[in-house]
Amino acid sequence: MQVAPGTATATASRATSALPATLTARPPSVTGALRALEGLLMRGGQRTARRNAWTAVLEDRRRAKDRREAQHLLEAVAAPGPRAT
């Protein structure tokens, strides 16, 4: 959680002067805890998504190669002239 510029120094100076040293650190909020938990849980999901995306890229490349080979074969068959056997 980020603090707006200019408010961090004012809050810090107020906290040190008005509160004892034991109360200067704020306890974690529920929102902060949920964000941390979400971050931990999403890491594996991001890894899986990245792996799936790379697999899709490799499959696209393989299909493109097969398509090029098929196109060359069709052009060779359709071309007039002697054929290699």
C-alpha positions as CSV (number, residue, x, y, z in Angstrom):
1,M,0.0,0.0,0.0
2,Q,1.5,3.3,-1.0
3,V,1.2,6.6,0.9
4,A,0.4,9.8,-1.0
5,P,3.4,12.0,-1.5
6,G,3.8,14.6,1.3
7,T,1.7,12.7,3.8
8,A,4.4,10.2,4.8
9,T,6.7,12.6,6.4
10,A,3.9,14.4,8.3
11,T,2.4,11.1,9.5
12,A,5.8,9.8,10.5
13,S,6.7,13.0,12.5
14,R,3.3,13.0,14.1
15,A,3.5,9.3,15.0
16,T,6.9,9.6,16.6
17,S,6.0,12.7,18.7
18,A,2.4,11.7,19.7
19,L,2.7,7.9,20.2
20,P,5.1,5.7,22.2
21,A,7.7,3.9,20.1
22,T,5.8,0.6,20.5
23,L,2.7,2.0,18.7
24,T,4.4,3.6,15.7
25,A,4.1,0.5,13.4
26,R,0.6,-0.1,12.1
27,P,-0.8,-3.6,12.3
28,P,-1.5,-5.2,8.9
29,S,-4.9,-4.5,7.5
30,V,-7.3,-7.2,6.2
31,T,-7.0,-5.7,2.8
32,G,-3.2,-5.9,2.9
33,A,-3.3,-9.5,4.1
34,L,-5.7,-10.5,1.4
35,R,-3.5,-8.8,-1.3
36,A,-0.5,-10.7,0.1
37,L,-2.5,-14.0,0.0
38,E,-3.7,-13.2,-3.5
39,G,-0.1,-12.5,-4.6
40,L,1.0,-15.9,-3.3
41,L,-1.8,-17.8,-4.9
42,M,-1.6,-16.0,-8.3
43,R,2.1,-16.8,-8.7
44,G,1.4,-20.4,-9.7
45,G,-1.4,-19.2,-12.0
46,Q,0.9,-16.8,-13.8
47,R,3.5,-19.5,-14.2
48,T,0.8,-21.8,-15.7
49,A,-0.5,-19.1,-18.0
50,R,3.0,-18.3,-19.2
51,R,3.7,-22.0,-19.9
52,N,0.4,-22.4,-21.7
53,A,1.1,-19.3,-23.8
54,W,4.5,-20.7,-24.8
55,T,3.0,-24.1,-25.7
56,A,0.5,-22.2,-27.9
57,V,3.3,-20.3,-29.6
58,L,5.2,-23.6,-30.3
59,E,2.0,-25.2,-31.7
60,D,1.4,-22.2,-34.0
61,R,4.9,-22.4,-35.3
62,R,4.5,-26.1,-36.0
63,R,1.2,-25.5,-37.8
64,A,2.8,-22.7,-39.9
65,K,5.7,-25.0,-40.9
66,D,3.2,-27.8,-41.9
67,R,1.2,-25.2,-43.8
68,R,4.3,-24.0,-45.7
69,E,5.3,-27.6,-46.5
70,A,1.8,-28.4,-47.8
71,Q,1.8,-25.2,-49.9
72,H,5.1,-26.1,-51.5
73,L,3.9,-29.6,-52.3
74,L,0.7,-28.3,-53.8
75,E,2.6,-25.8,-55.9
76,A,5.0,-28.6,-57.0
77,V,2.2,-30.9,-58.1
78,A,0.3,-28.1,-59.9
79,A,3.4,-26.8,-61.8
80,P,3.6,-28.0,-65.3
81,G,6.8,-29.8,-66.4
82,P,8.7,-32.9,-65.5
83,R,8.2,-34.3,-62.1
84,A,10.8,-35.9,-60.0
85,T,9.9,-39.3,-58.8
